[in-house]
Amino acid sequence: MTTTRPPRDSWVAGVLSVVTTALLLAALALAVALAVVPRALDGAALTVLTGSMAPTYDPGDMVVVRGVQDPATQVQEGDVITFQPVSADPTLVTHRVVSKVLTVDGVRFITRGDANGADDDPIVPAQVTGQVVYHVPFVGHGALLLGQHRGTVVLAVAVALLCYGAFMVLRPERRGDAVPTDGAAAAATPTDPVTDPVTDPVAVPVAVPAGASGAGR
């Protein structure tokens, strides 16, 4: 008896494969964008909490900043930087540099949020912790839920999806190692005897002359 898989099962498997691949690529992209690249740039991925930089960055977006070795020379007017409003305070603010001035005490940066109507207090280069390179919309909402473990979780999910994707590609059905169906096995096994016209014995009648007797008689 031949057993075949319903067409719908094949269609569902195809959809699941596409969805899995999309999730895999998305997880890998997030892992690279929010964990690998910031470390390579000696920076960090930070979540936007307020709307002071809207519409450039909205609450829930994530910005990736790179480390700045010499802010006095590397940071220019128009750059978006992350800084400590109060020296030695861990609170960070990400605003745009609207003016860079040279005073008798050295360089001073004047910053302002794109949505704000007033400038921030001037800061010195030592207060600058990074320069924004790019941002990823929306993912900050999830990062807030994950807290400080977001990088580890993203990498773990990416690895899990990668392993699952490898399994989907390398499983026996994809390699063509499927077991033959009952019908195929029956077709390969003969059920009727075959007569060989050459090797099978054939009885041939022999005519005996009339009046002949058996030998020795």
HELIX and SHEET records of a PDB file:
HELIX    1   1 PRO A    7  ALA A   31  1                                  25    
HELIX    2   2 VAL A   32  VAL A   36  3                                   5    
HELIX    3   3 VAL A   37  ALA A   40  1                                   4    
HELIX    4   4 PRO A   71  GLN A   74  1                                   4    
HELIX    5   5 PRO A  125  GLN A  127  5                                   3    
HELIX    6   6 GLY A  140  LEU A  146  1                                   7    
HELIX    7   7 GLY A  147  HIS A  149  5                                   3    
HELIX    8   8 ARG A  150  LEU A  170  1                                  21    
HELIX    9   9 PRO A  172  ARG A  175  1                                   4    
HELIX   10  10 ASP A  182  ALA A  188  1                                   7    
SHEET    1   A 6 ALA A  44  THR A  47  0                                        
SHEET    2   A 6 MET A  62  ARG A  66 -1                                        
SHEET    3   A 6 VAL A 128  VAL A 136 -1                                        
SHEET    4   A 6 VAL A  80  PHE A  83 -1                                        
SHEET    5   A 6 VAL A  93  THR A 103 -1                                        
SHEET    6   A 6 GLY A 106  ARG A 112 -1                                        
END                                                                             
